[in-house]
Amino acid sequence: MRCSRLLLSLAATSALFGASAFSVSSVFAQDDAPAAEAKAPEYDESAFDVPEGKDEAFYKAQLSKISEALSLFRKTNPDAAALNDVFLKRNNAMMTCYKYMSEIADLDANVRARYFSQYVDGLAFFGKLDEINALLAAEEAKETPDASRLNTLKFASVSAAVDKAVEANDEAEIKKLATDLIAKGKTDDFWASRAPSILEDLAGSNPKVGVPFLKDICAAYAASDDETRKKIAERYEGKIRFADLVGNEMKVEGLYLDGTEIDWKSYRGKVVLVDFWATWCGPCVGEIPNMTKMYEKYNAAGFEILGYSIDDDLDRLHKFEEERKLPWKTASRKLTQDAEKDYVIISSYYGVNAIPTMVLVGKDGKVLSTKARGAELERLLGEQFPEVK
């Protein structure tokens, strides 16, 4: 499931984020890492051993050590299995840091709540539903439950339950949970914004089952007398379009970075990767070598890339383009917004607020995938161009 709600924000990962309304799609999960001949790793594995009872400064420093240890290990180019093992150790160590930080008594309550939320997000990401429910039961049993922790656990419990049902392909359980979420969202203010968020993730992982539920809750909100719910419904219009993209045609318009107009019809008959990205987004830039490799391999057979930059700093974007010499065209959200002609801003039209987001469109103009990154892009292109070896 797409876990956009599980973004990490401390020193160990803050460099991944830019000052924008967009968030970077980087969570506890492993990045696509190239398999290569294993080399002896030279890194400090003790960074993953997190002691209890330290202060906030210690754990912040520990998070940096954990990140540095992973970075050093990756530079050794180990095989995929070895790297996966280190990723798991990194993830568990980070979660432990957040757990212990959430228990530091002399920290501000809001700060402790934030650390606790990050810890519980990790439990949800790893599918530790029993642990979440145990924490929830313990909090509920207190004479005076902590409202913030209670809310965090309630959300994580339902979210993890939906994830578990999706992984098990238990359609009956998915429908039961989704129906209950819609009922909660209609009547309970706590769930007003949280229910659509979970249903959005469900729609992303299982469009056939999830999209109708996301449409249902937004329709109910739009028809309600509550202004907050009406605004939520408006905000999700684009997300519903995005969740419903696979198998349907995509609207693409606007201006290229050179100021010329996108002629989307000219791409028909080709397989096109529409890449929502930005120069300040580390994972976006990290995708470029693989995209270049795929372009060089499949372009002659009919593969094209259309970059859609959400950069506001056009000078920076021009400089990046000049230095990288990208062989495909880049469209600019900024230029499109500022144009005299009233273009659809496709990043907003499709509710794209996490990057990189890569949409692969088939020769017939219908979307093949909204998750065409890394190895998945290579797999999909292999299917579209079996004649290319």
NUTI-638483 format. One record per residue: x, y, z of N, C-alpha, C in turn; residue in one letter. Coordinates in pm, whole numbers, padded with zeros to 5 digits, always signed. Layout:
N
XYZXYZXYZA/...
This chain:
389
+00084-00120+00000+00000+00000+00000+00087+00124+00000M/+00041+00224-00073+00114+00350-00075+00103+00414+00062R/+00221+00441+00129+00219+00489+00267+00264+00632+00276C/+00197+00719+00206+00235+00859+00206+00221+00924+00341S/+00141+00865+00429+00120+00926+00561+00231+00892+00658R/+00330+00811+00617+00434+00767+00709+00568+00835+00682L/+00567+00964+00659+00691+01036+00628+00771+01066+00753L/+00901+01038+00749+00988+01066+00862+01040+01208+00852L/+01065+01272+00968+01096+01415+00960+01212+01463+01047S/+01289+01375+01104+01399+01420+01189+01528+01437+01109L/+01635+01463+01180+01762+01494+01114+01806+01385+01019A/+01777+01259+01054+01823+01149+00971+01762+01149+00834A/+01646+01214+00814+01581+01212+00685+01538+01348+00635T/+01564+01453+00710+01512+01585+00673+01569+01634+00540S/+01685+01587+00501+01744+01633+00376+01666+01589+00254A/+01574+01494+00272+01496+01445+00160+01383+01539+00123L/+01352+01635+00208+01234+01716+00188+01267+01856+00141F/+01183+01909+00055+01197+02045+00006+01088+02132+00065G/+01107+02263+00056+01008+02357+00109+00898+02373+00007A/+00807+02278+00005+00699+02280-00093+00579+02211-00037S/+00465+02231-00104+00344+02161-00063+00355+02014-00097A/+00452+01979-00178+00472+01839-00215+00558+01769-00111F/+00530+01642-00091+00614+01561-00002+00687+01457-00084S/+00797+01411-00031+00879+01312-00099+00835+01174-00057V/+00816+01087-00155+00770+00952-00125+00885+00867-00071S/+00917+00885+00056+01025+00810+00118+00985+00778+00260S/+00968+00648+00290+00923+00608+00422+01017+00503+00479V/+00965+00415+00565+01049+00312+00622+01093+00210+00517F/+01025+00205+00405+01049+00101+00307+01185+00111+00242A/+01232-00001+00185+01360-00003+00116+01346+00063-00020Q/+01447+00140-00060+01451+00196-00195+01486+00084-00293D/+01461+00111-00422+01507+00017-00524+01658+00026-00530D/+01726-00081-00495+01872-00078-00490+01928-00176-00591A/+02029-00138-00666+02085-00228-00767+02160-00343-00704P/+02139-00462-00759+02213-00578-00712+02353-00573-00774A/+02454-00605-00698+02590-00604-00749+02671-00703-00668A/+02795-00722-00711+02882-00816-00641+02906-00767-00498E/+02888-00855-00401+02900-00816-00262+03044-00781-00226A/+03058-00676-00146+03188-00638-00093+03179-00635+00058K/+03291-00647+00123+03290-00646+00269+03249-00508+00319A/+03135-00499+00388+03089-00368+00435+03177-00314+00547P/+03206-00186+00540+03283-00122+00644+03196-00014+00707E/+03118-00055+00805+03029+00040+00869+03011-00002+01014Y/+02961+00091+01094+02948+00068+01237+02809+00012+01268D/+02798-00119+01277+02669-00183+01303+02617-00151+01443E/+02705-00108+01531+02661-00074+01667+02567+00046+01668S/+02563+00121+01557+02471+00235+01548+02327+00189+01558A/+02301+00061+01527+02165+00010+01531+02126-00041+01670F/+02220-00037+01764+02191-00076+01903+02152+00050+01980D/+02025+00062+02016+01975+00184+02077+01946+00160+02226V/+02022+00224+02316+02001+00206+02460+01879+00285+02509P/+01820+00239+02615+01703+00305+02673+01747+00408+02777E/+01661+00506+02802+01683+00598+02913+01774+00715+02887G/+01801+00749+02760+01886+00863+02727+01800+00988+02702K/+01867+01101+02678+01791+01224+02654+01767+01244+02505D/+01692+01350+02473+01653+01375+02335+01776+01398+02246E/+01872+01473+02294+01991+01502+02215+02064+01374+02176A/+02069+01279+02269+02136+01152+02241+02066+01080+02126F/+01932+01073+02132+01860+00998+02029+01863+01069+01894Y/+01865+01201+01895+01880+01273+01768+02015+01241+01705K/+02117+01239+01788+02250+01204+01738+02253+01059+01689A/+02181+00973+01761+02176+00832+01724+02108+00815+01588Q/+02003+00893+01564+01935+00887+01434+02030+00923+01321L/+02115+01022+01345+02214+01060+01244+02315+00947+01223S/+02357+00884+01331+02451+00771+01319+02389+00656+01241K/+02261+00631+01267+02190+00524+01197+02187+00552+01048I/+02155+00677+01013+02150+00716+00872+02288+00705+00807S/+02391+00749+00879+02527+00744+00826+02573+00600+00806E/+02535+00511+00900+02574+00371+00888+02512+00308+00764A/+02385+00338+00740+02319+00286+00621+02384+00340+00494L/+02412+00470+00493+02474+00532+00376+02608+00468+00345S/+02688+00443+00448+02819+00382+00429+02805+00240+00377L/+02707+00167+00430+02688+00030+00386+02646+00026+00238F/+02560+00120+00199+02513+00121+00060+02627+00147-00037R/+02727+00225+00005+02840+00256-00082+02925+00133-00112K/+02910+00029-00033+02987-00093-00057+02924-00179-00165T/+02804-00140-00214+02733-00215-00319+02716-00362-00284N/+02651-00390-00172+02627-00530-00137+02516-00588-00222P/+02496-00719-00211+02386-00777-00286+02253-00736-00222D/+02144-00758-00294+02013-00709-00251+01971-00766-00117A/+02001-00894-00093+01960-00958+00033+02032-00894+00152A/+02161-00868+00136+02239-00807+00244+02189-00665+00271A/+02160-00591+00165+02113-00454+00182+01976-00453+00249L/+01891-00547+00211+01758-00555+00273+01769-00580+00422N/+01864-00665+00462+01883-00695+00604+01924-00569+00681D/+02011-00488+00621+02056-00365+00686+01942-00262+00691V/+01861-00257+00586+01746-00167+00588+01654-00202+00704F/+01630-00329+00725+01541-00371+00835+01601-00331+00970L/+01731-00349+00985+01798-00308+01109+01787-00158+01128K/+01807-00082+01019+01794+00063+01026+01654+00103+01069R/+01554+00043+01006+01415+00078+01036+01379+00049+01181N/+01420-00069+01229+01391-00106+01368+01462-00012+01466N/+01584+00025+01433+01660+00115+01521+01595+00253+01527A/+01550+00303+01413+01483+00432+01411+01354+00428+01493M/+01278+00322+01476+01155+00307+01554+01184+00305+01703M/+01290+00237+01741+01327+00231+01882+01362+00369+01935T/+01434+00447+01854+01466+00585+01895+01338+00664+01920C/+01244+00657+01828+01119+00732+01844+01042+00685+01967Y/+01043+00555+01991+00973+00502+02108+01032+00560+02236K/+01162+00553+02249+01227+00602+02371+01212+00754+02384Y/+01216+00826+02272+01199+00971+02278+01059+01009+02323M/+00962+00926+02287+00824+00954+02327+00802+00931+02476S/+00900+00870+02543+00886+00838+02685+00968+00930+02774E/+01035+01031+02715+01117+01124+02793+01025+01222+02866I/+01018+01210+02996+00919+01283+03076+00933+01435+03069A/+01056+01486+03059+01072+01631+03065+01059+01700+02929D/+01022+01626+02826+00997+01686+02696+00856+01745+02692L/+00838+01847+02607+00707+01904+02586+00611+01794+02539D/+00487+01800+02584+00389+01696+02551+00368+01682+02401A/+00367+01794+02330+00348+01789+02185+00465+01723+02114N/+00584+01745+02166+00703+01683+02107+00699+01532+02130V/+00665+01494+02252+00654+01350+02282+00547+01284+02196R/+00437+01356+02174+00329+01302+02091+00376+01279+01948A/+00459+01372+01898+00511+01358+01762+00601+01235+01751R/+00686+01215+01850+00774+01098+01847+00693+00969+01859Y/+00591+00972+01943+00507+00853+01959+00437+00821+01828F/+00390+00924+01759+00323+00904+01631+00417+00840+01530S/+00544+00883+01528+00640+00824+01436+00668+00678+01470Q/+00672+00649+01599+00692+00510+01642+00575+00423+01598Y/+00454+00471+01621+00335+00393+01586+00320+00381+01435V/+00358+00486+01361+00358+00478+01215+00446+00362+01169D/+00559+00346+01235+00649+00236+01200+00585+00101+01226G/+00518+00088+01340+00447-00037+01370+00343-00066+01263L/+00270+00039+01221+00167+00020+01118+00230-00020+00986A/+00342+00045+00952+00407+00016+00826+00451-00130+00819F/+00501-00182+00930+00547-00321+00934+00435-00419+00964F/+00312-00370+00970+00198-00459+00989+00186-00519+01127G/+00241-00452+01227+00238-00507+01364+00106-00469+01431K/-00003-00521+01377-00137-00488+01424-00160-00530+01568L/-00112-00647+01607-00131-00694+01744-00064-00600+01844D/+00057-00553+01810+00127-00461+01901+00053-00328+01912E/+00000-00280+01801-00076-00155+01802-00201-00171+01888I/-00272-00280+01868-00395-00302+01944-00368-00321+02093N/-00254-00380+02125-00217-00396+02266-00191-00260+02330A/-00121-00174+02257-00098-00038+02306-00228+00040+02319L/-00319+00019+02224-00448+00087+02227-00530+00042+02347L/-00532-00088+02371-00608-00141+02486-00551-00089+02618A/-00418-00083+02625-00353-00035+02747-00386+00113+02770A/-00387+00192+02663-00418+00335+02676-00564+00356+02717E/-00652+00279+02657-00794+00290+02689-00824+00248+02832E/-00741+00159+02886-00763+00108+03021-00718+00206+03129A/-00642+00309+03089-00595+00406+03187-00711+00488+03242K/-00697+00530+03365-00801+00613+03426-00818+00743+03349E/-00706+00799+03305-00710+00921+03222-00623+00897+03100T/-00682+00844+02993-00604+00816+02872-00546+00945+02812P/-00430+00934+02752-00370+01046+02680-00443+01058+02546D/-00514+01169+02525-00597+01185+02406-00516+01176+02277A/-00398+01236+02277-00316+01234+02157-00272+01093+02121S/-00223+01019+02220-00180+00881+02195-00298+00794+02155R/-00411+00818+02218-00530+00740+02187-00571+00759+02042L/-00569+00883+01996-00607+00911+01858-00508+00851+01759N/-00379+00862+01792-00275+00804+01707-00295+00654+01693T/-00323+00587+01803-00339+00442+01802-00468+00398+01733L/-00574+00475+01750-00701+00442+01684-00683+00445+01532K/-00618+00550+01484-00595+00563+01341-00504+00451+01290F/-00395+00426+01363-00300+00323+01320-00363+00185+01319A/-00450+00158+01416-00514+00027+01425-00599-00001+01302S/-00682+00096+01265-00768+00076+01148-00684+00070+01021V/-00587+00159+01011-00502+00163+00893-00427+00031+00874S/-00370-00020+00982-00296-00147+00974-00389-00263+00944A/-00512-00257+00995-00610-00362+00968-00646-00366+00820A/-00660-00249+00759-00689-00242+00616-00570-00295+00537V/-00448-00255+00576-00328-00304+00508-00321-00457+00513D/-00350-00511+00631-00344-00656+00650-00446-00727+00561K/-00566-00672+00551-00670-00731+00467-00631-00725+00319A/-00567-00615+00279-00522-00601+00141-00414-00704+00110V/-00318-00718+00200-00209-00814+00180-00263-00957+00170E/-00368-00987+00247-00428-01120+00246-00528-01137+00131A/-00550-01029+00057-00649-01029-00051-00787-01073-00001N/-00819-01029+00120-00946-01064+00184-01049-00956+00149D/-01115-00973+00036-01205-00869-00014-01322-00845+00080E/-01372-00951+00143-01484-00936+00236-01445-00848+00355A/-01324-00871+00409-01277-00792+00522-01249-00648+00480E/-01194-00632+00359-01168-00496+00309-01298-00418+00300I/-01400-00479+00245-01530-00412+00230-01593-00379+00365K/-01577-00471+00460-01631-00448+00594-01564-00328+00660K/-01430-00324+00652-01354-00215+00713-01383-00082+00643L/-01392-00086+00509-01417+00036+00433-01557+00091+00462A/-01654+00003+00469-01791+00045+00500-01798+00109+00638T/-01727+00050+00732-01724+00105+00868-01655+00241+00870D/-01550+00257+00790-01480+00386+00782-01571+00496+00728L/-01650+00462+00627-01742+00562+00570-01844+00605+00674I/-01896+00509+00749-01993+00541+00854-01929+00631+00961A/-01806+00599+00999-01735+00681+01098-01710+00822+01045K/-01668+00829+00919-01637+00958+00861-01757+01051+00854G/-01873+00994+00834-01996+01073+00823-02037+01134+00956K/-02011+01063+01065-02068+01103+01195-01967+01145+01300T/-01844+01101+01287-01743+01124+01390-01639+01223+01337D/-01626+01337+01402-01534+01440+01354-01388+01393+01357D/-01355+01304+01450-01219+01252+01454-01185+01182+01322F/-01283+01111+01265-01258+01033+01144-01289+01110+01016W/-01336+01234+01028-01378+01309+00910-01270+01316+00803A/-01148+01350+00841-01039+01357+00744-00957+01228+00739S/-00959+01153+00847-00876+01032+00852-00933+00918+00768R/-01064+00904+00764-01125+00795+00687-01093+00808+00538A/-01108+00926+00477-01070+00936+00335-00922+00908+00310P/-00837+00945+00406-00693+00920+00391-00664+00771+00379S/-00727+00691+00464-00707+00546+00458-00767+00489+00331I/-00884+00538+00293-00949+00489+00171-00871+00529+00046L/-00800+00642+00052-00714+00681-00059-00602+00580-00077E/-00540+00539+00033-00434+00438+00024-00489+00306-00028D/-00609+00272+00017-00674+00149-00032-00697+00158-00183L/-00744+00273-00229-00768+00292-00373-00639+00281-00452A/-00529+00327-00392-00400+00320-00460-00348+00178-00473G/-00376+00095-00372-00324-00042-00372-00420-00138-00442S/-00549-00109-00436-00648-00197-00498-00758-00109-00559N/-00732-00049-00676-00828+00045-00735-00967-00014-00755P/-00974-00138-00797-01104-00200-00825-01194-00198-00702K/-01138-00228-00586-01216-00231-00462-01218-00095-00396V/-01103-00026-00394-01091+00095-00315-01152+00221-00375G/-01142+00238-00507-01192+00361-00569-01341+00383-00544V/-01427+00281-00558-01569+00304-00529-01594+00353-00387P/-01520+00302-00290-01538+00346-00151-01493+00491-00134F/-01381+00527-00198-01333+00665-00190-01434+00760-00254L/-01492+00717-00366-01595+00798-00431-01719+00812-00340K/-01755+00702-00274-01874+00703-00188-01859+00802-00073D/-01744+00798-00005-01730+00886+00111-01724+01032+00068I/-01660+01060-00046-01654+01198-00092-01790+01248-00139C/-01867+01160-00199-02003+01198-00239-02088+01229-00117A/-02072+01147-00013-02147+01170+00111-02106+01302+00176A/-01977+01332+00174-01929+01457+00231-01981+01577+00151Y/-01978+01564+00019-02023+01674-00067-02171+01705-00044A/-02248+01603-00010-02392+01620+00010-02428+01659+00153A/-02328+01662+00242-02356+01691+00382-02372+01841+00405S/-02422+01876+00522-02437+02018+00557-02314+02072+00628D/-02214+01987+00649-02095+02026+00722-01992+02084+00626D/-01952+02208+00648-01859+02275+00557-01722+02209+00555E/-01678+02157+00670-01549+02090+00675-01548+01968+00583T/-01653+01889+00590-01661+01771+00506-01673+01807+00358R/-01746+01915+00329-01756+01961+00190-01618+01996+00134K/-01536+02063+00214-01403+02102+00170-01314+01979+00152K/-01331+01881+00239-01253+01757+00224-01290+01689+00093I/-01418+01687+00061-01464+01626-00064-01402+01696-00184A/-01395+01828-00181-01334+01904-00289-01185+01870-00303E/-01120+01857-00188-00976+01828-00188-00946+01691-00248R/-01040+01600-00237-01017+01464-00284-01060+01440-00429Y/-01116+01542-00494-01157+01524-00632-01040+01479-00719E/-00926+01545-00704-00809+01509-00782-00755+01371-00746G/-00758+01339-00618-00707+01209-00574-00792+01095-00629K/-00923+01120-00642-01011+01019-00700-00977+01000-00847I/-00952+01110-00918-00913+01099-01059-00785+01017-01072R/-00689+01044-00982-00562+00971-00988-00583+00823-00958F/-00661+00794-00855-00684+00654-00818-00756+00577-00927A/-00829+00651-01012-00908+00589-01118-00837+00591-01253D/-00709+00625-01254-00638+00645-01380-00612+00516-01457L/-00572+00410-01389-00533+00288-01459-00649+00237-01545V/-00620+00219-01672-00722+00172-01766-00797+00285-01834G/-00770+00408-01792-00836+00524-01851-00733+00619-01911N/-00781+00713-01994-00691+00810-02055-00656+00919-01955E/-00539+00978-01974-00489+01083-01886-00492+01217-01957M/-00537+01320-01886-00535+01455-01942-00398+01516-01914K/-00330+01560-02019-00199+01625-02005-00198+01750-02092V/-00171+01865-02033-00158+01990-02107-00071+02087-02029E/-00034+02196-02095+00052+02295-02031+00166+02336-02120G/+00271+02390-02059+00385+02441-02133+00514+02366-02097L/+00594+02344-02200+00728+02292-02177+00814+02402-02117Y/+00930+02364-02068+01021+02461-02009+01067+02566-02110L/+01066+02533-02238+01106+02631-02339+00991+02723-02379D/+00874+02707-02315+00762+02795-02340+00665+02747-02447G/+00699+02639-02517+00608+02585-02618+00501+02499-02552T/+00392+02479-02624+00277+02408-02569+00290+02257-02585E/+00250+02184-02484+00251+02038-02492+00147+01993-02593I/+00188+01909-02687+00094+01848-02782+00077+01702-02741D/-00015+01679-02650-00032+01545-02594-00071+01444-02701W/-00145+01489-02804-00187+01397-02909-00069+01341-02986K/+00041+01416-02990+00158+01370-03065+00226+01251-02998S/+00192+01227-02873+00251+01113-02801+00173+00983-02825Y/+00054+00995-02884-00027+00875-02907+00047+00778-02998R/+00039+00651-02967+00111+00549-03041+00244+00514-02977G/+00282+00591-02873+00404+00563-02798+00369+00523-02654K/+00460+00457-02589+00449+00432-02445+00517+00550-02376V/+00443+00619-02290+00494+00744-02233+00498+00738-02080V/+00612+00778-02026+00625+00791-01881+00607+00938-01846L/+00501+00969-01770+00480+01106-01721+00535+01110-01579V/+00642+01187-01562+00716+01188-01435+00694+01320-01363D/+00622+01317-01250+00607+01434-01165+00728+01440-01072F/+00805+01549-01081+00933+01553-01010+00972+01697-00978W/+01087+01713-00910+01143+01845-00882+01294+01830-00862A/+01368+01936-00890+01514+01931-00875+01555+01916-00729T/+01470+01966-00635+01506+01959-00493+01470+01826-00428W/+01408+01738-00503+01362+01608-00452+01469+01502-00476C/+01536+01459-00369+01642+01360-00381+01600+01231-00451G/+01491+01167-00406+01446+01045-00474+01411+01067-00621P/+01360+01186-00655+01330+01216-00796+01457+01213-00879C/+01558+01285-00831+01686+01290-00902+01749+01151-00906V/+01727+01074-00798+01780+00939-00792+01720+00845-00895G/+01602+00878-00948+01539+00795-01051+01597+00819-01190E/+01666+00932-01209+01709+00972-01343+01803+00870-01410I/+01902+00813-01339+01988+00714-01407+01910+00596-01464P/+01813+00545-01390+01734+00432-01441+01645+00477-01556N/+01586+00597-01545+01504+00649-01654+01587+00666-01781M/+01708+00718-01765+01797+00737-01880+01831+00603-01945T/+01858+00505-01860+01890+00371-01910+01772+00315-01990K/+01650+00330-01936+01531+00280-02005+01506+00357-02135M/+01531+00488-02131+01512+00572-02251+01606+00527-02362Y/+01731+00505-02327+01830+00465-02426+01796+00328-02485E/+01740+00242-02403+01708+00106-02448+01582+00101-02534K/+01480+00178-02495+01349+00160-02558+01301+00278-02643Y/+01371+00390-02645+01322+00506-02718+01300+00478-02867N/+01396+00411-02927+01384+00382-03070+01264+00293-03101A/+01222+00214-03000+01108+00124-03020+00975+00193-02994A/+00980+00317-02939+00856+00389-02917+00829+00429-02774G/+00935+00441-02692+00919+00484-02553+00959+00631-02541F/+00877+00709-02472+00907+00850-02452+00884+00887-02307E/+00950+00994-02264+00934+01044-02127+00892+01190-02133I/+00795+01226-02050+00754+01365-02034+00770+01401-01887L/+00872+01481-01857+00892+01525-01720+00798+01641-01689G/+00734+01637-01573+00646+01747-01531+00703+01802-01401Y/+00780+01910-01414+00849+01967-01298+00756+02057-01217S/+00756+02038-01086+00676+02126-00999+00766+02232-00933I/+00888+02248-00987+00979+02352-00937+00919+02491-00955D/+00933+02576-00854+00897+02717-00867+01017+02802-00910D/+01137+02753-00882+01260+02823-00918+01301+02783-01060D/+01262+02861-01157+01289+02826-01297+01438+02835-01332L/+01509+02926-01268+01654+02936-01294+01723+02806-01252D/+01684+02757-01137+01742+02631-01089+01707+02516-01183R/+01584+02515-01231+01541+02408-01322+01617+02416-01454L/+01631+02537-01510+01707+02552-01634+01852+02505-01616H/+01912+02544-01504+02051+02504-01479+02063+02353-01467K/+01968+02291-01399+01968+02146-01385+01958+02078-01521F/+01867+02128-01604+01848+02071-01738+01976+02084-01821E/+02039+02197-01812+02161+02221-01890+02273+02128-01844E/+02287+02111-01713+02394+02028-01660+02370+01880-01689E/+02246+01835-01672+02215+01693-01689+02194+01653-01835R/+02159+01751-01920+02134+01721-02061+02035+01605-02078K/+01921+01619-02015+01819+01515-02023+01770+01501-02166L/+01758+01379-02218+01720+01360-02358+01570+01373-02385P/+01489+01390-02280+01345+01404-02298+01301+01546-02262W/+01179+01579-02296+01128+01713-02271+01073+01726-02129K/+01087+01847-02074+01036+01876-01940+00929+01985-01949T/+00815+01959-01888+00709+02059-01877+00723+02129-01742A/+00676+02251-01734+00690+02330-01611+00554+02369-01555S/+00528+02328-01432+00404+02370-01365+00403+02521-01349R/+00517+02580-01314+00527+02724-01290+00491+02802-01416K/+00551+02765-01529+00520+02835-01653+00374+02816-01692L/+00322+02697-01669+00182+02669-01702+00087+02752-01617T/+00119+02766-01489+00037+02848-01399+00038+02995-01441Q/+00154+03042-01487+00170+03184-01519+00127+03219-01661D/+00090+03119-01741+00055+03143-01880-00076+03221-01892A/-00090+03293-02001-00213+03367-02025-00329+03271-02052E/-00300+03162-02118-00403+03063-02146-00436+02985-02019K/-00561+02948-02004-00607+02880-01883-00590+02729-01898D/-00469+02681-01867-00441+02538-01877-00484+02465-01749Y/-00512+02336-01763-00530+02251-01645-00393+02224-01585V/-00378+02247-01456-00252+02214-01386-00262+02069-01345I/-00199+01981-01421-00228+01838-01404-00183+01783-01269I/-00082+01843-01207-00043+01796-01073-00156+01817-00975S/-00228+01929-00987-00343+01955-00901-00465+01877-00946S/-00484+01867-01076-00600+01798-01133-00604+01653-01086Y/-00485+01593-01070-00477+01453-01027-00436+01440-00880Y/-00436+01551-00807-00409+01544-00664-00272+01489-00630G/-00173+01514-00716-00037+01462-00692+00034+01554-00594V/+00057+01508-00473+00129+01589-00374+00243+01512-00309N/+00281+01399-00369+00398+01324-00324+00480+01289-00448A/+00607+01321-00443+00693+01295-00558+00815+01213-00515I/+00874+01136-00609+00832+01124-00748+00705+01041-00763P/+00622+01082-00857+00506+01003-00899+00522+00979-01048T/+00519+00853-01089+00546+00818-01228+00430+00739-01285M/+00372+00794-01389+00255+00734-01454+00295+00684-01592V/+00272+00556-01619+00307+00500-01750+00181+00486-01834L/+00184+00549-01951+00069+00552-02042+00099+00464-02163V/+00002+00380-02201+00021+00289-02313+00005+00355-02448G/+00031+00279-02553+00024+00331-02690-00116+00380-02725K/-00218+00322-02661-00356+00360-02690-00401+00481-02607D/-00308+00538-02529-00341+00656-02448-00398+00623-02312G/-00414+00495-02281-00468+00455-02151-00356+00423-02053K/-00379+00459-01928-00275+00444-01826-00254+00297-01791V/-00128+00257-01790-00090+00120-01755-00059+00107-01607L/+00003+00210-01549+00045+00203-01409+00067+00344-01355S/+00037+00363-01227+00069+00489-01159+00186+00471-01062T/+00254+00357-01074+00366+00326-00985+00487+00279-01065K/+00513+00346-01176+00616+00300-01269+00754+00352-01231A/+00805+00308-01116+00936+00351-01068+01033+00234-01064R/+01160+00265-01081+01266+00167-01059+01247+00038-01135G/+01257-00073-01063+01247-00205-01125+01110-00227-01188A/+01006-00165-01133+00872-00181-01188+00863-00118-01328E/+00928-00004-01348+00931+00057-01480+01000-00036-01580L/+01110-00093-01539+01183-00184-01628+01097-00305-01663E/+01026-00358-01564+00940-00475-01589+00828-00440-01688R/+00764-00326-01664+00652-00285-01750+00697-00259-01893L/+00814-00196-01909+00863-00169-02043+00903-00298-02114L/+00951-00395-02038+00982-00525-02096+00857-00592-02152G/+00744-00571-02085+00617-00626-02133+00569-00552-02257E/+00589-00421-02260+00541-00341-02373+00627-00356-02497Q/+00756-00387-02477+00848-00401-02591+00922-00534-02583F/+00849-00645-02596+00915-00777-02584+01018-00803-02692P/+01010-00729-02801+01104-00750-02911+01241-00689-02881E/+01246-00599-02783+01373-00534-02750+01449-00619-02647V/+01568-00656-02679+01648-00740-02590+01770-00663-02537K/
